[in-house]
């Protein structure tokens, strides 16, 4: 049987994977099997952390709103504010409320006072 010369396709695939892992340290950027494993691991982490980032920012916004609201009124909390917002059908999401809380506390106090009435 004659020898079959492999084409450039496998080399091209490996080169593409190596470019992805070029910034990794040690064998993780040099050995093809290790590169493949680390690539899978990196993509899994990236996918997981995209959802995690949304969760973390929501927690941050809630903490900021709660800190400002508790500083203003006695026995008034984040949960009561959000409940009253929904009752009055005001469409302000947590991101916007957190920005208002940081930049202009008086505005957030005015919103909360209007909702209570």
C-alpha positions in Angstrom: 0.0 0.0 0.0 1.3 3.4 -0.8 1.8 6.0 1.8 -0.8 8.7 2.2 0.4 12.1 3.0 -1.8 14.0 5.4 -2.9 17.4 4.3 -2.7 20.7 6.1 -6.2 20.4 7.7 -5.1 18.9 11.0 -2.2 21.4 11.3 -4.5 24.3 10.6 -6.9 23.1 13.3 -4.1 22.8 15.8 -2.7 26.2 14.9 -6.1 27.7 15.5 -6.4 26.1 18.9 -2.8 27.3 19.7 -3.7 30.8 18.9 -6.5 30.7 21.4 -4.2 29.4 24.1 -1.2 31.5 23.3 -1.5 33.6 26.4 -1.7 30.6 28.7 1.3 29.6 30.9 3.6 26.6 30.5 2.4 23.4 28.9 -1.1 24.9 28.6 0.1 26.9 25.6 2.5 24.3 24.2 1.1 20.8 24.2 -1.8 20.1 22.0 -3.8 17.8 24.3 -3.3 20.1 27.3 -4.3 23.1 25.1 -7.5 21.3 24.1 -8.4 20.6 27.7 -7.6 24.1 28.9 -9.6 25.6 26.0 -12.7 23.5 27.0 -12.2 24.6 30.6 -11.8 28.3 29.7 -14.9 28.3 27.5 -16.9 26.6 30.3 -15.8 29.2 32.8 -16.6 32.0 30.4 -20.1 30.6 29.8 -20.7 30.1 33.6 -19.4 33.6 34.5 -21.5 35.4 32.0 -24.5 34.4 34.0 -22.6 34.9 37.3 -21.9 38.5 36.3 -25.6 39.3 35.9 -26.2 37.8 39.3 -23.4 39.8 41.0 -24.5 43.1 39.5 -28.0 42.6 40.6 -26.8 41.9 44.2 -24.6 45.1 44.0 -27.6 47.2 42.9 -29.8 45.9 45.6 -27.2 46.5 48.2 -26.7 50.1 47.1 -30.4 50.9 47.0 -30.9 49.3 50.4 -28.0 51.2 52.0 -29.4 54.6 50.8 -33.0 53.8 51.7 -32.2 52.6 55.2 -30.1 55.8 55.8 -33.0 58.0 54.9 -36.0 56.7 56.8 -36.4 54.6 59.9 -38.1 51.2 59.4 -38.0 51.5 55.6 -36.2 48.9 53.6 -35.4 47.9 50.0 -38.2 45.2 50.0 -40.8 47.7 51.0 -39.6 50.2 48.4 -39.8 47.6 45.6 -43.2 46.4 46.8 -44.5 50.0 46.7 -43.0 50.5 43.2 -44.9 47.5 41.9 -48.1 48.7 43.6 -47.9 52.1 42.0 -46.8 50.5 38.6 -43.6 52.6 38.3 -41.2 51.0 35.8 -37.8 51.7 37.3 -35.4 48.8 37.3 -32.8 48.1 39.9 -29.9 49.4 37.8 -31.5 52.8 37.3 -32.5 53.0 41.0 -28.9 52.2 42.0 -27.6 55.0 39.7 -30.1 57.4 41.2 -29.1 56.3 44.7 -25.4 57.0 44.0 -25.7 60.2 42.0 -28.7 61.9 43.5 -29.9 60.6 46.8 -32.5 63.4 47.2 -34.2 62.2 44.0 -34.5 58.7 45.4 -35.9 60.1 48.6 -38.5 62.0 46.6 -39.5 58.9 44.7 -39.8 56.9 47.9 -41.9 59.7 49.6 -44.2 59.9 46.6 -44.8 56.1 46.6 -45.6 56.1 50.3 -48.4 58.6 49.9 
